[in-house]
Amino acid sequence: METVQDYINLGLAFILSKRYDQAIKEFEKALAINPDDAEVHFNLANAYMYKGDYEKAISEYEKAIKLNPVNINAITKLGKLYFNIGKFEKAQEEYKKALEIKPDDLLIRHLSGDLFFKIGDYEKAKNEYLFILNKDSKNDEVRFKLAYIYEMQKKYEDAVKEYEKILAAAPKDAGINAILGNLYRNLKNYNKAIECYDRAMKLNSKEAGVAYNLGVLYFEQGNFHKAIECLEKAKQNKFINTEVYILCGEAYSKLGKKKEAIAEYKKAVELGVADAETHKALGFVYSEEGQVDEAIEEYKKALEHKKDDISIIENLGHIYYKKIKYKEAKEYFLQCVEKGKVNADIYYKLGNIAMKENNAEKAKEYWKKALEINPDNEIIKKNLKLLTGENL
């Protein structure tokens, strides 16, 4: 005749082979003999949980705990189940019960820390992780989570200390080196940032994101040749987005390599997600190269994305003025004035356009406004003197 233990053993064997329905039948046979066996309720709860029947699993865990209130395994499993189904308050209650029974249990502390992290209570999560590290300083998984909390709180120096400890134990971890590069960059310690990024790249030459970040850093420092070198590595490793091409374009533009800059901006546009800044940058380079029609086309595309960008409107005004298309130039310059963008050059050119329209009074008005902004402009003074006969 089978005993309770026989059914338990058979049920556990079925769990190991993932035959949960058979396991449930064996545990139920055991409960038919002894319905108050806490161990059987616990194992039955596990079978229901693995099967995905969470309501029945919770019910069985609760029965097991009621029969044995100090069953740490049952309490912890119930807490984890509540956590996994998003019932965080319930999970917290169970972890609290478990810690009251066994306050130094590092696994429960870890679970509790993860729960606090999940609900955004970073201080309590941090306290749990620090408790664990005080007992187990080599627990790099917990140290990583603690470092990440510091990083999210923008406590970059504290984050660096923790990540550096992880790196000391795993110096060939490209990911940690990359993270440290980001943090040192945030701390404006650019030499250390470059050192970490370089190390990450040597450890994993396929780290496209690191190559991009390093390129951004070199660009910000004005080292445009190195920036391009790193950005090209990022592209070779399939880091394909508009940012990498736009930044390459800007770097080439800074070096005076306008054709290369145009090629990069065009690639960004070809990706089909070009924004106002992409078209704006391309318009600027076309304008610098004297390709005014192409510049106009790109600036107008930029305006479609960003209708109130005064700098685009002003640039269009200057380009049309250069093309001797005064009607269009005037239209864009007046938009600038209406939007509060005023400078001596805009008023000077508006004055010139007014003279082309035989409107001397309007020309005088615009030139006087230009002179108020730039009283040392001798050309405007000369124009006004010729127009009015006044010495200014």
C-alpha positions in Angstrom: 0.0 0.0 0.0 1.4 3.4 -1.0 2.2 6.0 1.7 2.1 9.8 1.6 5.8 9.8 1.0 5.4 7.4 -1.9 3.0 9.8 -3.6 5.2 12.8 -2.8 8.2 11.1 -4.4 6.3 10.2 -7.5 4.8 13.7 -7.7 8.3 15.2 -7.5 9.5 12.9 -10.2 6.7 14.0 -12.5 7.6 17.7 -11.7 11.2 17.0 -12.7 10.0 15.6 -16.0 7.6 18.6 -16.4 4.5 16.3 -16.4 2.6 18.7 -14.1 -0.9 17.2 -14.4 0.4 13.8 -13.3 2.3 15.4 -10.4 -0.9 17.1 -9.3 -2.7 13.8 -9.3 -0.1 12.2 -7.1 -0.1 15.1 -4.6 -3.9 14.9 -4.4 -3.6 11.2 -3.6 -1.3 12.1 -0.8 -3.7 14.7 0.5 -6.5 12.1 0.5 -4.5 10.3 3.1 -3.4 13.3 5.1 -5.1 16.6 4.1 -3.1 18.5 6.7 0.3 17.7 5.4 2.1 21.1 4.8 4.8 19.6 2.6 2.2 18.1 0.2 0.3 21.4 -0.1 3.7 23.1 -0.8 4.6 20.7 -3.5 1.1 20.8 -5.0 1.4 24.6 -5.1 4.7 24.3 -7.0 3.1 22.0 -9.6 0.2 24.4 -10.1 2.6 27.3 -10.4 4.8 25.5 -13.0 1.6 24.6 -14.9 0.6 28.3 -14.9 -2.5 27.9 -12.7 -1.6 30.8 -10.4 -4.8 31.0 -8.4 -4.7 27.4 -7.3 -0.9 27.8 -6.6 -1.6 30.7 -4.3 -4.4 28.8 -2.6 -2.1 25.8 -1.9 0.8 28.0 -0.7 -1.5 29.7 1.7 -2.7 26.3 3.0 1.0 25.2 3.4 1.8 28.4 5.4 -1.3 28.1 7.5 -0.2 24.6 8.5 3.4 25.7 9.0 3.7 29.4 9.6 7.5 29.3 9.6 7.9 27.6 6.2 10.3 30.0 4.6 10.3 28.2 1.3 6.5 28.5 1.0 6.4 32.1 2.1 9.2 33.0 -0.3 7.7 31.1 -3.2 4.3 32.8 -2.6 6.1 36.2 -2.6 7.8 35.5 -5.9 4.6 34.4 -7.4 2.8 37.5 -6.4 5.8 39.5 -7.7 5.7 37.7 -11.1 1.9 38.4 -11.6 2.3 42.0 -10.6 0.8 42.0 -7.1 3.6 43.9 -5.6 2.0 44.8 -2.3 1.1 41.1 -1.7 4.7 40.1 -2.5 6.0 42.7 -0.1 3.9 41.3 2.7 5.3 37.8 2.1 8.9 39.0 2.0 8.3 40.9 5.2 7.0 37.8 6.9 10.0 35.8 5.6 12.5 38.3 6.9 10.8 38.4 10.3 11.6 34.7 10.6 15.0 34.8 9.0 16.3 38.4 8.8 19.8 37.5 7.6 18.6 35.4 4.6 20.4 37.0 1.6 18.2 35.4 -1.0 15.1 37.0 0.6 16.9 40.3 1.0 17.8 40.1 -2.7 14.1 39.4 -3.7 13.0 42.2 -1.5 15.5 44.6 -3.1 14.3 43.6 -6.5 10.7 44.3 -5.5 11.5 47.7 -4.2 13.5 48.4 -7.4 10.6 47.3 -9.5 8.1 49.7 -7.7 10.6 52.6 -7.9 11.5 52.7 -4.2 15.2 53.0 -4.9 16.2 53.9 -1.4 14.7 50.8 0.1 16.1 48.7 -2.7 19.5 50.2 -2.1 19.3 49.4 1.6 18.6 45.8 0.8 21.4 45.5 -1.7 23.9 47.2 0.8 22.8 44.7 3.5 23.7 41.9 1.1 27.0 43.4 0.0 28.0 43.9 3.7 27.7 40.1 4.1 28.8 39.1 0.7 31.1 41.6 -1.0 31.7 39.4 -4.0 28.1 39.4 -5.1 28.6 41.2 -8.4 24.9 40.8 -9.5 23.7 42.8 -6.5 26.6 45.3 -6.9 25.6 45.8 -10.5 22.0 46.6 -9.4 23.2 49.0 -6.7 25.4 50.7 -9.3 22.5 51.0 -11.7 20.4 52.6 -9.0 23.2 55.2 -8.4 23.3 55.8 -12.1 19.6 56.3 -12.4 19.7 58.8 -9.4 22.5 60.6 -11.3 24.9 59.8 -8.5 27.6 59.1 -11.0 30.6 59.1 -8.6 28.9 56.5 -6.5 28.0 54.5 -9.5 31.5 54.6 -10.8 32.9 53.2 -7.5 30.6 50.2 -7.7 31.2 49.5 -11.4 34.9 49.8 -10.8 34.7 47.1 -8.1 32.9 44.9 -10.6 35.5 45.6 -13.2 38.3 44.7 -10.8 36.8 41.2 -10.6 36.0 41.0 -14.3 38.5 43.3 -16.2 37.6 41.8 -19.6 34.0 42.7 -19.4 33.4 45.0 -22.4 29.9 46.0 -21.2 31.2 47.3 -17.8 33.9 49.3 -19.5 31.3 50.8 -21.8 29.1 51.8 -18.9 32.0 53.3 -17.1 32.9 55.3 -20.3 29.3 56.8 -20.2 29.6 57.6 -16.5 33.0 59.3 -16.8 31.7 61.3 -19.8 28.8 62.5 -17.6 31.4 63.4 -14.9 33.3 65.3 -17.7 36.3 63.2 -17.1 36.9 62.7 -20.8 40.3 61.1 -20.6 38.9 58.3 -18.4 35.9 58.0 -20.6 38.1 57.6 -23.7 40.2 55.0 -21.8 37.2 53.0 -20.9 35.6 53.2 -24.4 38.9 52.2 -26.0 39.2 49.2 -23.6 35.7 48.1 -24.4 36.4 48.4 -28.2 39.6 46.2 -27.8 37.7 43.6 -25.8 34.8 43.6 -28.3 35.5 45.1 -31.7 31.9 44.7 -32.6 30.7 47.1 -29.9 29.0 49.5 -32.4 27.3 51.5 -29.6 30.7 52.1 -27.9 32.3 53.2 -31.2 29.4 55.7 -31.7 29.7 57.0 -28.1 33.4 57.4 -28.5 32.8 59.2 -31.8 30.4 61.6 -30.1 33.0 62.3 -27.3 35.7 63.0 -29.8 33.3 65.3 -31.7 32.5 67.2 -28.6 36.2 67.7 -27.9 36.7 69.0 -31.4 38.8 66.1 -32.6 36.8 65.6 -35.8 39.3 63.2 -37.5 39.1 60.7 -34.6 35.3 61.3 -34.4 34.9 60.2 -38.0 37.2 57.2 -37.5 35.0 55.9 -34.6 31.7 56.7 -36.4 32.9 54.8 -39.4 33.6 51.8 -37.1 30.1 52.1 -35.7 28.7 52.0 -39.2 30.8 49.0 -40.2 29.3 47.2 -37.2 25.7 47.9 -38.3 25.1 50.9 -36.1 22.7 52.3 -38.7 20.6 55.3 -37.8 20.3 59.0 -38.7 22.4 60.2 -35.8 25.6 58.5 -36.9 25.4 59.9 -40.4 24.4 63.4 -39.2 27.3 63.5 -36.8 29.7 62.3 -39.5 28.3 65.0 -41.8 28.9 67.7 -39.1 32.4 66.4 -38.5 33.2 66.6 -42.2 31.6 70.0 -42.4 33.8 71.2 -39.5 36.9 70.0 -41.5 35.7 71.9 -44.5 35.0 68.6 -46.5 31.6 69.8 -47.8 31.2 67.0 -50.4 31.8 64.3 -47.8 29.4 66.1 -45.5 26.7 66.2 -48.1 27.1 62.5 -48.8 26.6 61.7 -45.1 23.5 63.9 -44.8 22.1 62.3 -47.9 22.5 58.8 -46.3 20.6 60.0 -43.3 17.8 61.2 -45.6 17.8 57.9 -47.5 17.0 56.1 -44.2 13.6 57.7 -44.5 13.5 59.1 -41.0 15.3 62.4 -41.6 14.1 65.2 -39.2 14.3 68.9 -39.4 17.9 69.1 -38.2 19.0 66.7 -40.9 17.4 68.7 -43.7 18.6 71.9 -42.1 22.2 70.7 -41.9 22.1 69.6 -45.5 20.6 72.9 -46.5 23.4 74.7 -44.8 26.2 72.7 -46.5 24.5 73.1 -49.9 24.4 76.8 -49.3 28.1 76.9 -48.3 28.9 75.0 -51.6 26.8 77.5 -53.6 24.2 74.9 -54.5 21.4 77.3 -53.7 18.5 75.5 -55.3 19.4 72.3 -53.4 19.8 74.4 -50.2 16.3 75.9 -50.7 14.8 72.4 -51.3 16.3 71.1 -48.0 15.4 74.1 -46.0 11.8 73.8 -47.1 11.8 70.2 -46.1 13.1 71.2 -42.7 10.3 73.7 -42.4 7.7 71.0 -43.1 9.0 69.3 -39.9 9.6 72.4 -37.9 7.4 75.3 -39.1 8.4 77.8 -36.5 12.2 77.4 -36.7 13.2 81.1 -37.3 16.8 80.2 -38.3 15.5 78.1 -41.2 13.2 81.0 -42.3 16.0 83.5 -42.1 18.4 81.3 -44.1 15.7 81.0 -46.8 15.5 84.7 -46.9 19.2 85.2 -47.3 19.4 82.5 -50.1 16.5 84.1 -52.0 18.1 87.5 -51.6 21.3 86.0 -53.0 19.4 84.6 -56.0 17.9 88.1 -56.6 14.4 86.8 -55.9 13.5 89.8 -53.7 9.8 89.0 -53.4 10.5 85.6 -51.8 13.4 87.0 -49.7 11.1 89.8 -48.4 8.4 87.3 -47.5 10.8 85.2 -45.3 12.5 88.3 -43.8 9.2 89.7 -42.7 8.3 86.4 -41.1 11.4 86.7 -39.1 10.5 90.2 -37.9 7.0 89.0 -37.0 8.4 86.2 -35.0 10.8 88.5 -33.1 14.0 87.6 -35.0 15.6 91.0 -35.7 19.2 91.8 -36.7 20.9 94.5 -38.7 21.4 92.3 -41.7 17.7 91.5 -42.1 16.7 95.2 -41.8 19.5 96.2 -44.2 18.4 93.8 -46.8 14.7 94.7 -46.3 15.8 98.3 -46.9 17.6 97.3 -50.1 14.5 95.5 -51.3 12.3 98.5 -50.5 14.6 100.6 -52.7 14.2 98.0 -55.5 10.4 98.5 -55.1 10.9 102.3 -55.3 9.7 102.7 -51.7 12.2 105.1 -50.3 10.3 105.8 -47.1 10.2 102.1 -46.2 13.9 101.8 -47.1 14.7 104.6 -44.7 12.6 103.0 -42.0 14.4 99.7 -42.3 17.9 101.2 -42.6 17.3 103.3 -39.4 16.3 100.1 -37.6 19.4 98.4 -38.8 21.5 101.3 -37.6 19.9 101.1 -34.2 21.1 97.5 -33.9 24.5 98.2 -35.5 25.4 101.9 -35.2 28.9 101.4 -36.6 27.8 100.1 -40.0 29.2 102.6 -42.4 27.4 101.3 -45.5 24.0 101.9 -43.9 25.1 105.3 -42.8 26.2 106.1 -46.4 22.9 104.8 -47.8 20.8 106.9 -45.4 22.9 110.0 -46.1 22.4 109.6 -49.8 18.7 109.0 -49.3 18.0 111.8 -46.8 21.0 114.1 -47.0 21.5 113.8 -43.3 24.8 113.2 -41.5 24.5 110.2 -39.1 
